[in-house]
Amino acid sequence: MSLRSKTLFVTGGSRGIGLAIALCAARDGANVAIAAKTVKPDPRLPGTIFSAAEEIEKAGGKALPLPCDIRDEQSVEKAVAETVAKFGGIDILVNNASAISLTGTLATPMKRYDLMHQVNARGTYLVSQKCVPHLARAPNPHVLNLSPPLDFDVKWFANHAAYTLAKYGMSVFAWAMAEEFKDKGIAFNCLWPRTGIATAAIQNILGGEEGMKRCRKPEIMADAAHIILNRPSRQCTGNFFIDDEVLAAEGITDLDKYAVSPGTPLMPDFFVPAPGARTVVGRG
């Protein structure tokens, strides 16, 4: 499996899971457009579009750092146009950019509510809309949303309804667009981790260093994404994938190398249905 010479457009790819997916593709010799807001270093959010581009080039890929606010239509149009001008098209879109606030109704300012919905749901819709005409011309086009299976157990809503709805919006769009664009052969799928992933969100919001020790590395998501993005797009669409299930389907069951602290009990992620639980739609 290889993404050599494929062009990926990755939102929010200056760090974390987005960057890990970009680097995995870069090692194949892919072209990667990093569309994100971070152009200056932030002590709480390591990495910029320029440092990400440097890592991609060192890994063997070709990089295009793009300052882009996915809430802004003109910004997205410009980033997509620059990607097509440099690389000749777009084969893969990874909707990774996300905003999080695990707060209840009374503790969620409307400014924060708006940010989550503008970045997660609306941003995913907007970037997908602008990339689809180019994806339709690709030989094996894929869109991968980093969003969860649609499990409507109320426990996922009760404590942070605004965030849950914003993330589920990403999943609903993938589910719907898989059907809308199936005749064009564009795959739309979602990928979500079974456990916490060691990212800035864990570091800053969900437990600091101790929380990080109970996570897996972003590389598990990157390896799962690599498998999905190499599958025939007409045969792999409309799925809600969980990272370890994707790897298990390929015979990869020893996941110790992905643990931040091997032997430490892992933190389960949100939104993953219990075994045998019924989700609103099927899982891949």
Number of C-alpha atoms within 10 A of each C-alpha: 9 15 20 15 17 23 27 27 28 24 27 25 31 29 22 23 23 24 27 23 26 31 26 22 29 27 17 17 21 25 28 33 31 30 26 23 18 21 16 13 13 10 7 10 17 15 19 23 28 20 17 25 25 16 19 28 20 14 18 18 25 20 27 23 22 25 19 24 20 26 19 15 15 12 16 24 18 14 26 22 16 16 25 16 10 12 18 12 23 26 26 26 25 27 25 24 23 21 16 20 18 15 17 15 14 7 11 17 11 12 8 17 19 15 19 23 24 20 24 30 22 21 24 28 19 18 24 23 13 17 22 21 13 18 23 19 15 19 13 19 26 30 27 25 25 26 27 27 26 22 19 15 14 9 12 17 15 13 14 18 19 24 25 21 18 24 26 21 21 26 29 20 20 27 22 12 21 23 14 13 15 16 10 17 22 30 29 31 30 29 24 23 24 23 19 23 30 23 19 16 19 18 17 14 12 15 13 14 12 11 18 25 22 24 26 26 23 23 22 23 28 22 19 23 26 18 16 22 26 15 16 16 21 17 11 19 27 23 21 25 24 22 19 21 16 21 20 13 10 11 9 11 12 10 13 11 12 16 22 18 16 15 10 11 11 20 16 14 14 15 22 19 17 9 6 6 10 14 15 11 15 14 16 16
